[in-house]
């Protein structure tokens, strides 16, 4: 499922799974991102202009593949919910 997230705040967001995620690590290495995505973690893309898009299930890996091949610089961070859920947030920089 892919959907826009309109309720994000600085350092915290509510995912499409209704969990509240907070930033744990602003920058993680590519190998860690791949391991998390392969393990089933959702991916959130943060696009220039402030648009956030949630990607889970079949959409998470293609979102990561798009980020890897982007012409823009993309950084990845690890975000977690209080119940132990993990999400990868990919930030596209102009």
C-alpha positions as MATLAB code, in Angstrom:
seq = 'XXXXXXXXXXXXXXXXXXXXXXXXXXXXXXXXXXXXXXXXXXXXXXXXXXXXXXXXXXXXXXXXXXXXXXXXXXXXXXXXXXXXXXXXXXXXXX';
ca = [
       0.000    0.000    0.000;
       1.209    3.467   -0.831;
      -0.369    6.576    0.690;
       0.379   10.209    1.476;
       1.006   11.095    5.104;
      -0.427   14.473    6.000;
      -0.007   14.220    9.771;
       3.797   14.247   10.104;
       5.611   16.557   12.487;
       9.260   17.352   13.067;
      10.875   14.122   14.267;
       7.623   12.167   14.483;
       5.036   10.733   12.104;
       1.967    8.518   12.219;
       2.228    5.767    9.627;
      -0.507    4.174    7.581;
      -0.327    1.332   10.122;
      -1.519    3.837   12.804;
       1.773    3.596   14.735;
       3.593    6.734   15.835;
       7.223    6.643   14.726;
      10.043    8.803   16.093;
      13.468    9.302   14.615;
      16.142    7.100   16.190;
      19.005    7.592   13.739;
      19.100   10.313   11.097;
      21.546    8.509    8.811;
      22.064    4.815    8.379;
      24.213    2.973    5.870;
      22.889    1.537    2.628;
      23.434   -2.061    3.815;
      21.269   -1.442    6.910;
      18.519    0.116    4.781;
      18.513   -2.901    2.476;
      18.400   -5.319    5.418;
      15.466   -3.463    6.994;
      13.528   -3.295    3.720;
      14.209   -6.969    2.986;
      12.970   -7.733    6.510;
       9.616   -6.130    5.748;
      10.023   -2.626    7.181;
       7.882    0.052    5.599;
       9.599    2.888    3.756;
       8.584    6.539    3.969;
       9.870    8.844    1.241;
      10.255   12.502    2.155;
      10.246   14.462   -1.066;
      11.313   18.084   -1.652;
       8.466   20.377   -0.692;
       7.592   18.314    2.374;
       5.511   15.533    0.835;
       5.681   12.204    2.703;
       4.655    8.939    1.067;
       4.239    5.653    2.956;
       5.268    2.447    1.166;
       4.664   -1.013    2.588;
       4.334   -4.570    1.342;
       5.169   -4.657   -2.367;
       5.845   -0.909   -2.561;
       8.742   -0.692   -0.065;
      11.413   -2.346   -2.208;
      10.585   -0.341   -5.382;
      10.699    2.876   -3.315;
      14.182    1.933   -2.106;
      15.257    1.010   -5.647;
      14.068    4.440   -6.879;
      16.043    6.147   -4.099;
      19.220    4.221   -4.946;
      19.053    5.311   -8.570;
      17.932    8.913   -7.938;
      20.012   11.753   -9.343;
      19.369   13.720   -6.140;
      21.130   12.916   -2.890;
      19.053   10.585   -0.724;
      19.730    9.866    2.946;
      18.066    7.162    5.000;
      17.129    7.154    8.659;
      15.775    4.620   11.141;
      12.515    5.455   12.917;
      10.815    3.362   15.602;
       7.457    3.165   17.327;
       7.039    2.551   21.080;
       5.810   -0.997   20.384;
       9.001   -1.910   18.497;
       7.942   -1.221   14.918;
      10.664    0.078   12.607;
      10.377    2.217    9.479;
      12.990    3.542    7.070;
      12.630    7.218    6.126;
      14.327    8.205    2.875;
      14.930   11.955    2.473;
      15.410   13.273   -1.059;
      17.590   16.415   -1.080;
      17.530   18.976   -3.915;
];
